[in-house]
């Protein structure tokens, strides 16, 4: 199954702490590179999520963003532990009294005692004291379970999107391979005519020179020219690459690297074909082949 490295998936689900949103984006990359952005309360899940992504995906740069949207702070209820507050106020009263007694004691040699300074109580500081303001405890295991389930479903959506895109890319590659096969067949059918034209041009040049020539040596020279311009081997190799490409597109494994290598081989044979071209028609066909191969190579860059 051909899969693309490009895809996007987004899901939202409820959790004990609010609404969870998971977004996965994937683009092409030489290897698998997973980047995660998680809430602070879910940082411990980062290695586990990376491993899950590596089991489902083989290549691509994947950006994972999970956000936790809690309840509105304006509507959140504030509960004060009155028992803890009373204990704290009792301690503060005792401390204030002790400080007042110390201030009321006249220093040695003084005639009068200074007035006691009342202790000031900051209400905000009281609420910050541990245990006074109750906060709902977060059920970490329930939150982790919700994140795992949401990530697994979103990852499945991403894999499905990549497979659908891969099917489209495979269809485009098969279409380009069909065009390439037609060009190869056209060039192969044109080979006898190209050889005849090459022999005719050789005879014309020899006639222009108007010099006697050894028939045996002449045939040897013509044979050497025909061998240097023989492109049958390149055409056969191109046919072999087409067959291997078709087999790779039907295989149930990641095919991006293999297809990328095949594109290099296609391009090498097309260049050789162009350099050995015996006539203008073959050269034009070789140029068309290179255009098609470049189109295929661009598509292959996105295949996993």
Number of C-alpha atoms within 10 A of each C-alpha: 16 24 28 31 29 23 22 19 20 19 16 16 14 16 18 15 18 15 14 22 19 23 19 22 20 23 18 19 17 14 11 18 18 20 15 16 15 18 13 9 12 16 12 12 14 14 11 11 19 16 12 15 21 14 9 13 20 16 24 23 18 25 16 23 17 21 18 21 14 13 11 8 8 6 7 8 10 10 11 14 12 12 11 15 17 12 12 16 14 12 12 15 13 12 13 17 15 12 15 16 11 12 15 15 13 12 12 6 6 8 7 10 11 11 10 15 11 10 13 8 10 8 8 8 8 15 15 10 12 9 16 19 16 13 11 9 7 11 10 13 10 13 18 18 12 18 24 16 12 22 26 17 15 22 26 15 18 25 23 17 19 26 21 17 20 23 17 15 20 23 13 15 22 17 13 17 22 13 15 23 17 12 18 21 13 14 21 17 11 13 17 11 12 22 17 12 14 18 15 12 12 15 14 12 10 14 11 8 9 9 7 8 9 8 9 8 10 14 11 12 13 14 13 12 16 17 11 11 18 18 22 13 11 19 20 14 14 22 18 13 19 19 12 14 20 16 10 19 20 12 12 9 13 19 19 23 14 13 23 18 12 21 20 14 16 23 20 15 22 24 18 13 24 21 13 17 20 21 16 11 13 23 19 14 20 25 15 16 26 20 15 17 23 16 15 22 20 12 18 24 17 22 27 28
